């Protein structure tokens, strides 16, 4: 019988790419998610019955244990960008991560891959980064052989980074950003999935890997790159941090009183995160240690940001038409 991998958060942005890769490897894939009915698309990643979404709440021991039953390997891709209600940073990225690792050790799982983030720091005033670090500590304590992946900003067709800013270009001549001089090292989502795949297959040594793409650019440079891809001219305005904090507080209040029904454009915690660079450390293990070569943004962004161009899918045709002689 083929081996089984349980992927917590396997229908999410990163998890779905990991699920697809493991299905291609011939593994049975159990996708553990809160809403299985919204994850039915993962069934198409493999043969009939090879990839199955199941109900799981990472905050509950019995739920996590049931989803892991019989698994040879476990990948934890669960994470939240905004702390809302019971799904707080601490509950999901700290306690949840430790819970998965502890139960994996109890059940004799062979390999555990944990998705963290560059900048994880237990002493940070950013709750997101702090919870990631505390989660890593619990994972390592419970499962010393775990592989922990720390990506920088992740991009891809379903991302909430380039897609969000590209969408904002449709609503006016000004594009506001925060942390214009902060540096990032965007990494393609499938490159992260490739690293997770190697770890599941036992082709990566235990420990922490910081994963960034080949390009290091500031927020302003990334915004300019995006504008070039979508063929739009906008005035990029850097919002001072003190104003951004006020805006973040406003959105946090809206989130609180609407129960998360209204999407938050910015939170106070995200403002804190944007103050710091998000790049691979000089002494970190990286893609190179895994024998992988991450893809450049320039090769990927046009493939999914084209829909934000003024003429959308017809842009190339219109540009070609301009070169025709009358």
ABEGO torsion letter per residue (X at the ends): XBBBBBBBGAABAAAAAAAAAAAAAGBBBBBBBABAAAAAAAAAABBBGABBBBBBBAABAAAAAAAABGBABBBBABBBABBBEABBAAAAAAAAAAAAAAAAAAAGBABBBBBBBBGBBAABABAAAAAAAAAAAAAAAABAABBBBBBBBBBEAABABAAAAAAAAAAEABBBBBGAABBBBBBBAAAAAAAAAAAAAGABBBEBBBBBBABBBBAAAAAAAAAAAAGBBBBBBBBBAAAAAAAAAAAAAAAAAAGGABBBABBAAAAAAAABBBBBBAABBBAAAAGBBBBBAAAAAAAAAAAABAAEAAAAAAAAAAABBX
